[in-house]
Amino acid sequence: MKNVYVFCEGEPDSLDINVLKQIVPINVTIVPSGGKRSLKASKDGYFNSKNQRDYPHYIIFRDRDFDAEPSDNTQLLTPFKDKKIFLTYRACIENYLLEPPLIHQYRNRNADKIGISADMNDIEDWIKISAEKIKDYQAVRWALASLKPGERWSELSSTWTEGSGDLPESLDLDKCKTKATQLISDFIGTSQKINQDNFEKSLEKYLNKFDENNFWEQKLYFIWFHGKDLRKMMQKIRPDSISLNRFCEWAAENIIIDNYSDFIELKQKLRQI
């Protein structure tokens, strides 16, 4: 049986790794590689350390983040031609964990500790209200990400905070635009594509998309909005509810992998390498 390697974001005990452990066949080695920008260097260093030049049996698996829009089909994304890099269909691993049935199950297990009965409608409302509160911020992040000139260019940051899951002090649209404008101003000169006019056009596109009725009826915020940001807002709204950090740790080991087409596809690809 040949050895297969998956290079993945995160540390050995991260959510990404714990979910991957339920996907990969027994002949697959998971190599935690830190952030997404260190994946290639991690792969090269790992193989070079073994003094072998050719390792065809590997893939790189990472969060989609804001690097590509989700496809019409619930499948892995492959935005980089001729590269063995596969992105999640949803924005990040947390997007798969913050599912009402999983939260419902976890709250039932802990209802005696937190004094909150588990009601599915209440959980769905909790998530939706949280998504509504970060809607404008997500539109601004998508608009900023859309200005990246190409995959080889340094990336215009999609946020002015420490990163996903660290929400800004204000989620007001005008204040978010002011912060975004400063990022653009700092980046101007790198590419003609990066300018205020293009940002405004792109922002309008995403604001309109996130205002569509079917976006909310179909609960597309589970796919488009970044799960780390959503988790942060959910906890902010209900600080006395369950710890969503502990919940996500539990959910990563209890998620039903076969509920997600992209995870099934990843499992199949690993068996075919």
C-alpha positions, 0 to 999 in steps of 0.5 A: 500500500503506497503512502499518501500525505495530506498537508493541512492548515493548523496545529496537531490538535486543531479542528482541521486536523481532528475533522481530517482524521475522520476522512483520511484512509489508514494509509494517509499521513496528515501533516499539520502545516500551520497557516495557509501561506506556509503549506507549500514550504511545509510540503517542500521541507517535509519531503526534502527532509526525507532525501527524496525528490519526487513525492507524487502521492500528496495533496494540500487541503485548506480552508477556502476563506475569501480566496474563491467564491463557492461553486454552484455545486457542493464540491471541493474547489481547485482554483490553482491550475495544475496544483494539488491544492483543494479548498473546502466548499464552505469558508472554513472548518467552523462552517461545518461545525456550527450546524443546528443539529450538532449544537442541539445535540451538544446542548442536550448533553449539557443542559443540566450544566448550563440550564438551557433547554435545547430547542432547534428553532432557537438555535437556528434563530441564534445563528441567523441573528448572528449572521445578520449582525456581521453581514456588512462586515462580510461584504466588506471582507469579500470586496477587499479579497476581490481586489487581489490582482492574481495568485502570485501577488501579495494579498490585500488583507480582507480585514483590519483585525487580527484575522477571522474570528477577531471582530472589529470594534464596530460592525457599522457599514460606514466604519467598516468602509473607512477601515477598508479604504485605509487598507486600499490606500496603503496598498495602492501602487501595487496594481491598477486593480486596487483602487477605491472605485473597484472596491465600491463596485465590488462591495455593492455586488456583495451587499446586494447578494447578501440582501437577497431573500433567497440568500437568507431563505436558503441559509447561504450564510453557512457557506459564504460567511466566515465561520470564525467570525460567525462563531465570535458573534454567536458567543458575543450575543449569548456569552452565558450559553455554551462555550463555542470553543469547547463545542467546536472541539467536540463537534470536530470529533462528532461531525457526520462526514458523509453529510458533506459532498466535498468531504466525500469527494476528498475521501475518494480522491485520497483513495485514488491517488 
